[in-house]
């Protein structure tokens, strides 16, 4: 496995619509290696999701999630995004509820901003074995899937921000914003 170079904002690969992967291509060594390398790259950069265009591959596939830890508390377990590789995803919002929350991106390092997203979605896709999968996702998992699917369409989280007032560098986010947005327990 290899750690791949992550495209940064400004690179044309991030603005191009990725092409669907044909079912016959999915089991190819090239696509399987890409998925493995994307998981390794995501872990290396401590991301929660990574889309193929972010690693200079114009294919409709993304990986997401992180493994649970024995030390996870109830809140961490609820917010944990299960490990997944989704190919040719199609998203349908469930209901009309939206939530605005913080997002960041490996392709836009050190910046955060608030983005409004559907709180619950239904996803149809293929898994890495080429099998059809349908899943429902809520809250943070739904946000991650929507963010990564946007990458497949050449959309960055900055494009989804209603206002740039919350756009902040990571240092300032930790200093000024995070404490305001995290309820005291």
Buried (B, 14 or more C-beta within 10 A) or exposed (E): EEEBEBBBEEBEBBBEEBEEBEEEEBEEEEBBEBBBBBBBBBBEBEBBBBBBBBBBBEBBBBBBBBEEEEEEEEEEEEEBBEEBBBBBBEBEBBEEEEBEEBBBBBBBEEBBBBBEBBBBBBBBBBBBEBEEBEBEBBBBBBBBBBBBBBBBBBBBBBEBBEEEEBBBEEEEBEEEBBEEEEEEE
